Amino acid sequence: MQLSGTDLLCIRGGREVFAGLAFELRGGEAILVTGRNGAGKSSLLRMIAGFVPIAGGRLELKDGDPELTLAEQAHYLGHQDALKPSLTVGENLSFWARYLGGDGLAPQDALETVGLDALAELPAAYLSAGQRRRLSIARLVAVKRPIWLLDEPTSALDRSAQERLSSLMQHHLGGGGMIIAAAHGPIGLERARELRLGEAA
Amino acid sequence: MSALSALFMRDLRLAVRVGGGALIGVLFFVIVVILVPFAIGPDPNLLARIGPAILWLDALLASLLALDRLLAADYEDGSLDLILTGQSALELAVAAKAIAHWLTTGLPLIIATPLLGLFLNLEWRTSAAVALTLLAGTPALTFIGLIGAALSVALRRGGLLLPVLVLPLTVPVLIFGVAASNAAIVGPLPFGTPFTILCALTLLSSVVGVVAAATALRHGLE
């Protein structure tokens, strides 16, 4: 499996965010996207997830599932947690597991991997910012998808949760998955290549 | 199918939970109808004559009230992004949302109609006719509103734009809904003629609304 972008151009709101961007990613590899605020880190992730139109260049996935689009094989973990406050922790997760399909861990086991299994019956309204983040991360393991697009995944996470996320990411890479993460600092991906945005290419 | 039924059940569940707003629309509907005799005066004949039109206008406004949350809530918390990465067609996903929305905001209006008919001095036969036309016509209001909801999300103008976009498009539904209700009471038209057109409007808007809303979301969600 190989994801490659060539000469990508991104235009948002009439402004050129980045141009001539190229990257290549194989199964088991990770890219850490860095750059100043507004350099287009989130835009790149949202472009791969199919939300931001590709204004120029090409984005290709080789040896993926031919039945599915790139976006349907990708997990997008954005700034928003996509949780409904009036549903319980368990209901939130099992909804996304059923909606996004695919065979991942059972919701209860996925909650256990992020340490939220004791709170499954609690309405999501009562979660702290870090717990909401962990619940979103549980989605990554409850639904199996080969490409993870993580936008500052460690924000609001405490040290032990960061370590858990790091081991989840290593496990995902070990199983042949790919990760593209945007962050300002290290997020526990030692072998990730760095893709710097916002500098002369 | 399991993905769509999950989305459908989630929306139903959200609507009936605290803060879901399923009852807000019907409460608004009831309050406006109760206010009408105060404004127009307690003339039973007048109320009976304009009753069907008032119920229809009121149902239109009540369904508009809830439309703002149809897609905006999912947009604000990021759920809409994830709905886009699902494996079911976006058209079907928004259709599932619209149907759940109608069941929780449109259907209660129809159930409340016979009761409200009493406030407007309508005969039970007239109330039943209005309820029947609302049953046939309010899905069209939801599907037309779906376009407005998708556009206001895509254009990032919030809920303020929505009534301005949606109300002009609902004129045909209003005309034929009231025409069918009046035909049932006073004639001279047979009830079936405007009622069939009303049904046709619902069927048409269920296709156009779903496709237009999905297109707006695909291009506007950056």
Interface residues (C-beta under 8 A of the other chain):
Chain A: R12 R46 A49 G50 F51 V52 P53 L68 A71 E72 A74 H75 Y76 G78 H79 Q80 D81 A82 L83 K84 P85 S86 L87 E91 F95 W96 R98 Y99 L100 G101
Chain B: S2 A3 A6 L7 R10 R13 L14 R17 V18 G19 G20 E76 D77 G78 S79 D81 L82 I83 L84 T85 G86 Q87 H219 L221 E222
